[in-house]
Amino acid sequence: MVTEHQHQKTAAKGLGLDLAEVDRAAANAGARVAAAGAMPWLNVNGKLLGHMVGTEYAPLDFVISTQIKAFLPHWALGSYPLLSGAAHGRPWMIARGRTDSGEWRGEAATVMAAVMVVMGALESGVSALGEYLGIDTTAALADMESTRMDFLYASVPFALPTAP
């Protein structure tokens, strides 16, 4: 909240808005967090890092790649950086997606990375839901792994360039 409040105040100053309203909104948000039972999580210097509720914590500086890597299964950890890099390099990918004749062709590495992220997210979701509900998901996860590997093996011919 502190970081968000700072960003809101900077934006309000730039736009010529009422700073007191920004302060009131931040105080209201802080009161709601405290009422929910969240405790401040501080570093050794007393700087607010986030909030804790029981054993769970919510950091103020949320790093999406760290959170995704913590969520994905071990076999899919490399897929998110690949897909993220592919998404941020989209203009380059679009240029690579055209043949000399102007036809579109798929970028196999990008497609494979996207499929791995989706499969990893599905596997993690099934695992987390099973843990939450107290259901043994071992058989379902084994089936998902088999399907994933079958897909990967079947996709190799598409990913490799063919000789003329």
C-alpha positions as CSV (number, residue, x, y, z in Angstrom):
1,M,0.0,0.0,0.0
2,V,2.8,2.4,0.8
3,T,4.3,2.0,-2.7
4,E,0.9,2.2,-4.3
5,H,0.1,5.3,-2.3
6,Q,3.3,6.9,-3.4
7,H,2.5,6.2,-7.1
8,Q,-1.0,7.5,-6.7
9,K,0.3,10.7,-5.0
10,T,2.8,11.3,-7.8
11,A,0.1,10.8,-10.4
12,A,-2.3,13.1,-8.5
13,K,0.4,15.8,-8.4
14,G,1.1,15.5,-12.1
15,L,-2.6,15.8,-12.9
16,G,-3.3,18.6,-10.4
17,L,-5.7,16.5,-8.4
18,D,-6.6,16.8,-4.7
19,L,-3.7,15.2,-2.7
20,A,-5.8,15.1,0.5
21,E,-8.2,12.7,-1.2
22,V,-5.3,10.4,-2.1
23,D,-4.2,10.4,1.5
24,R,-7.8,9.7,2.7
25,A,-8.0,6.7,0.3
26,A,-4.7,5.3,1.5
27,A,-5.7,5.6,5.2
28,N,-9.0,3.9,4.4
29,A,-7.2,1.1,2.6
30,G,-4.8,0.7,5.5
31,A,-7.7,0.5,8.0
32,R,-9.3,-2.2,5.9
33,V,-6.1,-4.2,5.7
34,A,-5.7,-4.0,9.5
35,A,-9.4,-4.9,10.1
36,A,-8.8,-8.0,8.0
37,G,-6.2,-9.2,10.5
38,A,-3.2,-8.5,8.3
39,M,0.0,-7.8,10.2
40,P,2.8,-5.5,8.7
41,W,5.8,-7.5,7.4
42,L,8.9,-5.3,8.0
43,N,12.6,-5.7,7.1
44,V,15.3,-5.3,9.6
45,N,15.3,-1.5,9.0
46,G,11.6,-1.2,9.6
47,K,10.7,-0.8,6.0
48,L,7.3,-2.2,5.1
49,L,7.7,-5.2,2.8
50,G,4.1,-6.4,2.7
51,H,1.5,-7.9,5.0
52,M,1.1,-11.3,6.7
53,V,-2.1,-13.2,7.6
54,G,-1.2,-16.3,9.5
55,T,1.6,-18.0,7.6
56,E,0.7,-16.3,4.2
57,Y,2.3,-13.1,3.1
58,A,1.6,-10.6,0.4
59,P,4.7,-8.6,-0.7
60,L,4.4,-5.0,-1.8
61,D,6.9,-5.6,-4.6
62,F,5.2,-8.3,-6.6
63,V,7.5,-9.9,-9.2
64,I,5.4,-11.8,-11.6
65,S,8.2,-14.1,-12.9
66,T,9.1,-15.2,-9.4
67,Q,5.5,-15.9,-8.6
68,I,5.0,-17.9,-11.8
69,K,8.2,-19.9,-11.3
70,A,7.0,-20.8,-7.7
71,F,3.6,-21.9,-9.2
72,L,4.8,-24.0,-12.2
73,P,6.0,-27.5,-11.9
74,H,9.8,-28.1,-12.1
75,W,9.7,-29.3,-15.7
76,A,8.1,-26.1,-16.9
77,L,10.2,-23.4,-15.1
78,G,12.0,-22.4,-18.3
79,S,8.8,-22.0,-20.3
80,Y,7.7,-18.8,-18.8
81,P,10.9,-16.8,-19.5
82,L,10.8,-18.2,-23.1
83,L,7.1,-17.2,-23.6
84,S,7.6,-13.8,-21.9
85,G,10.6,-13.1,-24.1
86,A,8.6,-14.1,-27.1
87,A,5.7,-11.9,-26.2
88,H,8.0,-8.9,-25.6
89,G,9.8,-9.7,-28.9
90,R,6.5,-9.8,-30.8
91,P,7.4,-7.5,-33.7
92,W,10.4,-9.6,-34.4
93,M,8.3,-12.8,-34.2
94,I,5.7,-11.4,-36.6
95,A,8.4,-10.6,-39.1
96,R,9.7,-14.2,-38.7
97,G,6.2,-15.5,-39.2
98,R,6.1,-14.5,-42.8
99,T,7.7,-16.4,-45.6
100,D,9.4,-14.7,-48.6
101,S,6.2,-15.3,-50.5
102,G,4.2,-13.4,-47.9
103,E,2.5,-16.5,-46.4
104,W,2.2,-17.0,-42.7
105,R,4.0,-19.9,-40.9
106,G,4.1,-20.7,-37.3
107,E,7.1,-20.1,-35.1
108,A,7.5,-23.5,-33.5
109,A,9.6,-22.5,-30.5
110,T,7.0,-19.9,-29.5
111,V,4.1,-22.3,-29.9
112,M,6.0,-24.9,-27.9
113,A,6.7,-22.4,-25.1
114,A,3.1,-21.3,-25.0
115,V,1.9,-24.9,-24.8
116,M,4.4,-25.7,-22.0
117,V,3.2,-22.7,-20.0
118,V,-0.5,-23.7,-20.4
119,M,0.3,-27.4,-19.6
120,G,2.3,-26.3,-16.6
121,A,-0.4,-24.0,-15.3
122,L,-3.0,-26.8,-15.7
123,E,-0.9,-29.3,-13.9
124,S,-0.2,-26.9,-11.1
125,G,-3.9,-25.9,-10.9
126,V,-5.0,-29.5,-10.6
127,S,-2.4,-30.2,-8.0
128,A,-3.3,-27.1,-5.9
129,L,-7.0,-27.8,-6.2
130,G,-6.5,-31.5,-5.1
131,E,-4.5,-30.4,-2.1
132,Y,-7.1,-27.8,-1.2
133,L,-10.0,-30.3,-1.5
134,G,-8.0,-33.2,0.0
135,I,-8.2,-35.3,-3.2
136,D,-5.4,-37.5,-4.4
137,T,-4.5,-36.2,-7.9
138,T,-1.6,-38.6,-8.5
139,A,-3.3,-40.5,-11.3
140,A,-4.7,-37.4,-13.0
141,L,-1.2,-35.8,-12.8
142,A,0.4,-38.9,-14.3
143,D,-2.1,-38.8,-17.2
144,M,-1.4,-35.2,-17.7
145,E,2.3,-35.9,-17.8
146,S,1.8,-38.7,-20.3
147,T,-0.3,-36.4,-22.5
148,R,2.3,-33.7,-22.3
149,M,5.1,-36.0,-23.3
150,D,3.1,-37.5,-26.2
151,F,2.4,-34.0,-27.5
152,L,6.0,-33.0,-27.3
153,Y,7.2,-36.2,-29.1
154,A,4.6,-35.7,-31.8
155,S,5.5,-32.1,-32.2
156,V,9.2,-32.6,-32.8
157,P,8.8,-32.9,-36.6
158,F,7.0,-29.6,-36.7
159,A,9.7,-27.8,-34.7
160,L,12.6,-29.0,-36.8
161,P,13.1,-27.5,-40.3
162,T,12.9,-29.9,-43.1
163,A,15.5,-30.2,-45.9
164,P,14.4,-29.0,-49.3
